[in-house]
Amino acid sequence: MNISSAIVHIVPARLDEACAALAGMPGVEIHARSPEGKVVVTVEHDDTESATKCYVALHGAPGVAAVAMVYQYCDEESDTQEVQA
């Protein structure tokens, strides 16, 4: 599981268009937005690779000028097993 939050900076004239694109992305939830173009989102995916691809997609959304990750939590099960002697 990979959960993170970010502030997405959007050109104000394209705010509605960009928010519609962000809201349509799997795992992305919009929590707040300002008329100046700052949008607070969370990103939740099953693994780090999916989350990384989502951040690339955030950067490519229409009107997005920048994406700043604020918080990230990752809880992936280890592939190693404990061995008792």
N, CA, C and O of each residue as an XYZ file, in Angstrom:
340
protein
N       0.846     -1.162      0.000
C       0.000      0.000      0.000
C       0.897      1.233      0.000
O       1.892      1.295      0.722
N       0.534      2.193     -0.808
C       1.291      3.432     -0.910
C       0.297      4.585     -0.873
O      -0.546      4.715     -1.760
N       0.399      5.420      0.156
C      -0.478      6.578      0.300
C       0.398      7.819      0.387
O       1.384      7.850      1.124
N       0.024      8.838     -0.376
C       0.780     10.086     -0.324
C      -0.163     11.257     -0.535
O      -1.294     11.092     -0.992
N       0.319     12.434     -0.197
C      -0.438     13.651     -0.453
C       0.465     14.626     -1.189
O       1.691     14.576     -1.080
N      -0.174     15.511     -1.939
C       0.590     16.475     -2.728
C      -0.218     17.755     -2.913
O      -1.445     17.767     -2.811
N       0.506     18.817     -3.184
C      -0.106     20.067     -3.623
C       0.187     20.179     -5.110
O       1.342     20.159     -5.534
N      -0.874     20.296     -5.890
C      -0.745     20.427     -7.335
C      -0.983     21.894     -7.678
O      -2.038     22.447     -7.369
N       0.002     22.518     -8.319
C      -0.111     23.924     -8.721
C      -0.606     23.971    -10.156
O       0.023     23.427    -11.063
N      -1.744     24.630    -10.349
C      -2.410     24.663    -11.646
C      -2.579     26.108    -12.106
O      -2.833     27.002    -11.299
N      -2.435     26.324    -13.411
C      -2.696     27.645    -13.991
C      -4.164     27.970    -13.694
O      -5.044     27.206    -14.091
N      -4.452     29.082    -13.006
C      -5.825     29.371    -12.583
C      -6.866     29.333    -13.709
O      -8.001     28.917    -13.475
N      -6.512     29.744    -14.887
C      -7.465     29.744    -15.999
C      -7.869     28.329    -16.416
O      -8.879     28.154    -17.098
N      -7.100     27.326    -16.017
C      -7.383     25.934    -16.401
C      -7.750     25.068    -15.193
O      -7.694     23.840    -15.260
N      -8.122     25.713    -14.104
C      -8.383     25.005    -12.849
C      -9.496     23.960    -12.985
O      -9.316     22.817    -12.563
N     -10.626     24.328    -13.559
C     -11.735     23.387    -13.687
C     -11.370     22.200    -14.572
O     -11.677     21.052    -14.249
N     -10.715     22.488    -15.687
C     -10.292     21.427    -16.613
C      -9.314     20.473    -15.937
O      -9.436     19.254    -16.063
N      -8.351     21.030    -15.225
C      -7.343     20.204    -14.554
C      -7.965     19.373    -13.437
O      -7.639     18.194    -13.294
N      -8.850     19.965    -12.650
C      -9.482     19.222    -11.553
C     -10.335     18.082    -12.086
O     -10.397     17.017    -11.472
N     -10.988     18.290    -13.213
C     -11.764     17.205    -13.821
C     -10.838     16.063    -14.234
O     -11.174     14.893    -14.052
N      -9.672     16.400    -14.788
C      -8.701     15.369    -15.183
C      -8.153     14.643    -13.959
O      -8.025     13.418    -13.975
N      -7.828     15.381    -12.899
C      -7.295     14.765    -11.680
C      -8.335     13.844    -11.039
O      -8.009     12.742    -10.598
N      -9.572     14.297    -10.992
C     -10.636     13.510    -10.377
C     -10.894     12.207    -11.141
O     -11.397     11.239    -10.570
N     -10.556     12.186    -12.407
C     -10.745     10.992    -13.212
C      -9.607      9.989    -13.138
O      -9.703      8.900    -13.705
N      -8.539     10.342    -12.451
C      -7.393      9.443    -12.332
C      -7.629      8.435    -11.211
O      -8.005      8.820    -10.104
N      -7.410      7.142    -11.490
C      -7.571      6.131    -10.443
C      -6.637      6.393     -9.265
O      -5.449      6.660     -9.451
N      -7.186      6.313     -8.049
C      -6.377      6.472     -6.849
C      -6.172      7.906     -6.400
O      -5.576      8.141     -5.348
N      -6.655      8.879     -7.179
C      -6.460     10.294     -6.840
C      -7.762     10.852     -6.274
O      -8.837     10.652     -6.840
N      -7.649     11.553     -5.147
C      -8.805     12.210     -4.543
C      -8.445     13.663     -4.251
O      -7.403     13.948     -3.661
N      -9.313     14.573     -4.668
C      -9.119     16.005     -4.414
C      -9.762     16.345     -3.072
O     -10.914     15.996     -2.816
N      -8.995     17.037     -2.213
C      -9.495     17.397     -0.887
C      -9.768     18.884     -0.737
O     -10.628     19.279      0.050
N      -9.052     19.707     -1.477
C      -9.247     21.152     -1.388
C      -8.673     21.812     -2.632
O      -7.781     21.273     -3.285
N      -9.201     22.989     -2.945
C      -8.664     23.773     -4.062
C      -8.889     25.250     -3.797
O      -9.850     25.640     -3.134
N      -7.992     26.060     -4.322
C      -8.117     27.507     -4.154
C      -8.252     28.154     -5.529
O      -7.819     27.577     -6.527
N      -8.844     29.339     -5.594
C      -8.980     30.040     -6.879
C      -7.615     30.380     -7.505
O      -7.517     30.603     -8.711
N      -6.577     30.415     -6.675
C      -5.224     30.712     -7.176
C      -4.583     29.517     -7.870
O      -3.520     29.654     -8.476
N      -5.214     28.344     -7.792
C      -4.703     27.174     -8.502
C      -3.960     26.162     -7.652
O      -3.270     25.302     -8.199
N      -4.075     26.232     -6.342
C      -3.457     25.220     -5.486
C      -4.508     24.174     -5.145
O      -5.588     24.496     -4.650
N      -4.172     22.902     -5.422
C      -5.107     21.801     -5.204
C      -4.421     20.760     -4.330
O      -3.300     20.341     -4.616
N      -5.101     20.342     -3.258
C      -4.569     19.323     -2.358
C      -5.185     17.982     -2.753
O      -6.406     17.837     -2.819
N      -4.315     17.004     -3.015
C      -4.783     15.676     -3.409
C      -4.119     14.609     -2.546
O      -3.055     14.825     -1.965
N      -4.774     13.454     -2.478
C      -4.120     12.260     -1.973
C      -4.049     11.260     -3.123
O      -4.899     11.235     -4.013
N      -3.013     10.447     -3.068
C      -2.793      9.411     -4.072
C      -2.646      8.093     -3.320
O      -1.801      7.969     -2.433
N      -3.471      7.109     -3.675
C      -3.414      5.815     -3.002
C      -3.341      4.703     -4.049
O      -4.200      4.596     -4.924
N      -2.303      3.886     -3.941
C      -2.106      2.769     -4.863
C      -1.573      1.564     -4.098
O      -1.118      1.680     -2.960
N      -1.639      0.403     -4.748
C      -1.214     -0.839     -4.104
C       0.293     -0.967     -3.956
O       0.773     -1.640     -3.044
N       1.048     -0.321     -4.853
C       2.502     -0.455     -4.808
C       3.185      0.843     -5.248
O       2.546      1.752     -5.779
N       4.471      0.903     -5.017
C       5.248      2.104     -5.319
C       5.292      2.395     -6.809
O       5.237      3.558     -7.210
N       5.388      1.364     -7.635
C       5.455      1.574     -9.085
C       4.180      2.246     -9.608
O       4.254      3.165    -10.424
N       3.027      1.797     -9.145
C       1.765      2.409     -9.566
C       1.671      3.858     -9.098
O       1.207      4.727     -9.836
N       2.112      4.111     -7.874
C       2.092      5.478     -7.347
C       3.008      6.382     -8.154
O       2.663      7.531     -8.432
N       4.169      5.874     -8.529
C       5.110      6.651     -9.332
C       4.503      7.006    -10.677
O       4.615      8.145    -11.131
N       3.867      6.046    -11.311
C       3.211      6.304    -12.605
C       2.101      7.347    -12.458
O       1.884      8.158    -13.358
N       1.412      7.322    -11.338
C       0.362      8.299    -11.089
C       0.946      9.704    -10.967
O       0.372     10.660    -11.488
N       2.082      9.835    -10.285
C       2.715     11.154    -10.164
C       3.172     11.679    -11.520
O       3.095     12.881    -11.775
N       3.640     10.808    -12.379
C       3.997     11.215    -13.740
C       2.749     11.727    -14.460
O       2.797     12.737    -15.162
N       1.631     11.018    -14.279
C       0.375     11.432    -14.903
C      -0.115     12.773    -14.344
O      -0.652     13.593    -15.089
N       0.065     12.999    -13.038
C      -0.316     14.288    -12.448
C       0.427     15.434    -13.127
O      -0.161     16.470    -13.435
N       1.717     15.240    -13.355
C       2.521     16.273    -14.018
C       2.029     16.542    -15.430
O       2.182     17.653    -15.936
N       1.435     15.533    -16.077
C       0.988     15.683    -17.455
C      -0.441     16.163    -17.612
O      -0.903     16.345    -18.738
N      -1.151     16.372    -16.519
C      -2.544     16.838    -16.603
C      -2.586     18.263    -17.163
O      -1.653     19.036    -16.946
N      -3.654     18.617    -17.878
C      -3.743     19.935    -18.494
C      -3.695     21.060    -17.463
O      -4.422     21.033    -16.471
N      -2.848     22.028    -17.701
C      -2.757     23.196    -16.833
C      -1.883     23.026    -15.604
O      -1.692     23.985    -14.856
N      -1.349     21.839    -15.374
C      -0.521     21.611    -14.175
C       0.858     22.222    -14.388
O       1.557     21.899    -15.349
N       1.232     23.108    -13.473
C       2.546     23.755    -13.538
C       3.571     23.010    -12.686
O       4.747     22.950    -13.045
N       3.130     22.435    -11.549
C       4.054     21.734    -10.655
C       3.269     20.833     -9.715
O       2.092     21.064     -9.436
N       3.960     19.789     -9.231
C       3.394     18.874     -8.242
C       4.416     18.749     -7.116
O       5.577     18.417     -7.357
N       3.979     19.016     -5.887
C       4.877     18.934     -4.738
C       4.342     17.904     -3.752
O       3.307     18.117     -3.121
N       5.064     16.771     -3.622
C       4.661     15.756     -2.647
C       4.900     16.311     -1.245
O       5.946     16.893     -0.958
N       3.903     16.117     -0.378
C       3.986     16.616      0.987
C       4.244     15.487      1.966
O       4.993     15.654      2.928
N       3.623     14.335      1.725
C       3.715     13.208      2.654
C       3.645     11.913      1.859
O       2.976     11.845      0.828
N       4.340     10.882      2.344
C       4.278      9.577      1.693
C       4.429      8.486      2.729
O       5.297      8.555      3.600
N       3.570      7.466      2.631
C       3.635      6.300      3.510
C       3.593      5.057      2.632
O       2.759      4.948      1.733
N       4.485      4.136      2.896
C       4.554      2.906      2.117
C       4.619      1.733      3.079
O       5.437      1.716      3.998
N       3.752      0.754      2.863
C       3.744     -0.446      3.683
C       3.666     -1.642      2.742
O       2.585     -2.151      2.448
N       4.826     -2.076      2.279
C       4.874     -3.213      1.378
C       5.402     -4.420      2.153
O       6.374     -4.317      2.900
N       4.751     -5.551      1.963
C       5.190     -6.759      2.652
C       6.561     -7.172      2.154
O       6.854     -7.109      0.960
N       7.380     -7.587      3.075
C       8.724     -8.018      2.741
C       8.696     -9.385      2.086
O       7.871    -10.231      2.430
N       9.598     -9.599      1.144
C       9.712    -10.894      0.479
C      10.548    -11.877      1.294
O      10.621    -13.058      0.956
N      11.170    -11.399      2.353
C      12.027    -12.272      3.140
C      11.201    -12.959      4.234
O      10.174    -12.444      4.675
N      11.662    -14.102      4.646
C      10.995    -14.853      5.697
C      11.968    -15.030      6.860
O      13.178    -15.171      6.681
N      11.391    -15.015      8.050
C      12.215    -15.233      9.229
C      12.496    -16.738      9.354
O      11.592    -17.561      9.204
N      13.732    -17.076      9.622
C      14.138    -18.464      9.747
C      14.525    -18.705     11.191
O      15.320    -17.959     11.763
N      13.958    -19.756     11.781
C      14.295    -20.082     13.160
C      15.395    -21.143     13.150
O      15.329    -22.111     12.392
N      16.395    -20.954     13.989
C      17.534    -21.886     14.064
C      17.272    -23.028     14.984
O      18.130    -23.894     15.153
